[in-house]
């Protein structure tokens, strides 16, 4: 069922999923598939799922049903975190033909070449998997996401990711440098290093994340690197110093805090406290005063009383950061947090999330306004909307100007004006 058959993809969740879908696409195109154009009937639908929350699960089920209506005769294959965590639940959805777990997803072409699926669920114990499959997104040659690491050994009480992705594993420094060089040869101008817990890169092979970024910083090419989410206990002073001195690594950090209350951090089994986190922020601001600092936070977890939420809110309010990525806690089957008695009502979870998102909007506006009048390098992207084009500065300000095709995939030095930031500072006007 391979030669010249048409395939469509639907990806949910994190950038890592998008990078992996891109790799699956490469494998399928090499095997003879072609991408279904808009409005064409696909012979094969591949859904790469997320399962970080109940909402994510619901969106996955909706996507499968919608695709089946659009492509009623297509073979439907579902993979990703939801497929690993709850394959039996997915198997009950009408129209699903094959469910591939985390280890099995990269054997997709082999399964298709057999032309039949003796077992609807192909699924193994992910905690026994040691292989690492590098992936790189290729939908946009300007900014690409490179998977450098997978899995996590932390087993935080609220999180099901280790059960979906397995133990931490990665390639080597040399293998990753080669993957970067391949992306550069295909026209990439900016590469975002991504994974589940990238600070753990190389640990199983006697290498480390600092060694990787040191090697990448020596690459003689016109390229920008960004570090995706990195645990605060793994964000060392030497990493911050390298970014501060680097010509390639951008002044941009994304650091998961999850809670600004030490009691909640202990309940979560996080590996740091608020003092350590605040110290990391001060160190970044000392060396990189204009760096963009994004922070993950989860609210409404079991054990988060009104008083502890206020403690968390006040800690975050006093942090010199640029934005929050707010998650509303969703209970995950098999996690230790379910053993904690105190739970937060749904309505209160929403209120707390809204409060934190409002705080984030304030901090982002403050950070953007602080950059007006300064000069910055902008990498212009191909995306076009209402005859506008967008690009990101070194320190992750999103700039919006009139569309100019000649600027796509080029870097321009500009002086930041308020009119370039209108879409962020006045989003509803």
Buried (B, 14 or more C-beta within 10 A) or exposed (E): EBEEBBBBBBBBBBBBBBBBBBBBBEBBEEBEBBEBEEEEEBBBBBBBBBBBBEEBBEBBBEBBEEBBEBBEEBBBBBBBBBBBBBBEBBBEBEBBEBBBBBBBBBEBBEBBEEEEBEEBBBBEEBEEBEEBBBBBBBEBBBBBBBBBBBBBBBBBBBBBBBBBBBBBBBBBBEBBBEBBEEBBEEEBBBBBBBBBBBBBBBBBBEBBBBBBBBBBBEBEEEBBBBBBBBBBBBBBEEBBBBBBEBEBBBBBBBBBBBBBBBBBBEBBBBEBBBEBBBBBBEBBBEBBEBBBBBBBBBBBBBBBEEEBBBBBBEBBEEBBBBBBBBBBBBBBEEBBBBEBEEBBEEEBBBBBBEBBBEBBBEBBBEBBEEBBEEEBBBBBBBEEEEEEBBBBBBBBBBBBBEBEEEBBBEBBEBEBEEEBBEBBBEEEE
